């Protein structure tokens, strides 16, 4: 797994959000983007939430982790609980 670094460490600007969304949708064909979120302002990692439709129940939603700088899909994070 590639190391996750902060945006400040890369010295690079974030990828275009359309590119981020396209990368996520490529991994979930036929779905739509519901949300793009960031859990930590310093992190270069975004979570893209997709589903079959904008009215899909929570159980039908999927999360795709994307590197904000490169636009590359990252492996899912291990659950650490609360």
C-alpha positions in Angstrom: 0.0 0.0 0.0 1.3 3.5 -0.9 2.0 5.7 2.1 -0.5 8.4 2.8 1.1 11.8 3.0 -0.2 15.3 3.7 -0.9 17.7 0.9 1.8 20.0 2.4 4.4 17.2 2.1 3.6 16.8 -1.6 3.9 20.5 -2.5 1.3 19.8 -5.2 -2.1 21.2 -5.8 -5.2 19.0 -5.5 -6.5 17.2 -8.5 -9.6 18.6 -10.2 -12.8 17.4 -8.5 -14.2 16.1 -11.8 -11.1 13.9 -12.1 -11.6 12.7 -8.5 -15.2 11.9 -9.2 -14.4 10.1 -12.5 -11.8 7.9 -10.8 -14.3 6.9 -8.2 -17.1 6.2 -10.8 -14.7 4.1 -12.8 -14.4 1.7 -9.9 -18.3 1.8 -9.4 -19.7 1.7 -13.0 -23.3 2.8 -13.2 -23.3 4.7 -10.0 -23.5 8.4 -9.3 -21.4 10.5 -6.9 -23.4 11.6 -3.8 -20.6 13.2 -1.7 -17.0 14.0 -1.8 -15.7 14.6 1.7 -12.4 15.0 3.6 -12.0 13.9 7.2 -8.8 15.8 7.9 -7.8 19.2 6.4 -4.1 18.2 6.4 -4.7 14.9 4.7 -4.4 14.4 1.0 -7.2 11.7 1.1 -10.8 12.2 0.0 -13.7 9.9 0.5 -16.1 9.7 -2.5 -19.5 8.3 -1.7 -21.4 6.7 -4.6 -24.7 4.9 -5.1 -27.0 3.6 -7.8 -29.1 6.8 -7.5 -29.3 10.0 -5.5 -32.3 8.5 -3.6 -30.5 5.3 -2.6 -30.7 4.2 1.1 -27.6 4.3 3.2 -27.2 0.5 2.8 -26.8 1.1 -1.0 -24.0 3.6 -0.7 -20.3 2.8 -1.3 -17.2 4.6 -0.3 -14.1 5.0 -2.5 -10.9 6.4 -1.1 -9.0 8.7 -3.5 -5.7 10.5 -3.3 -6.5 14.2 -3.5 -3.3 15.1 -5.3 -2.9 12.2 -7.8 -6.6 11.3 -8.3 -5.6 7.6 -7.8 -7.9 5.1 -6.0 -6.4 4.0 -2.7 -7.1 0.8 -0.8 -9.9 0.9 1.8 -8.9 2.0 5.2 -9.0 -0.5 8.1 -11.8 0.3 10.5 -10.5 1.8 13.7 -13.8 2.3 15.4 -14.6 5.4 17.4 
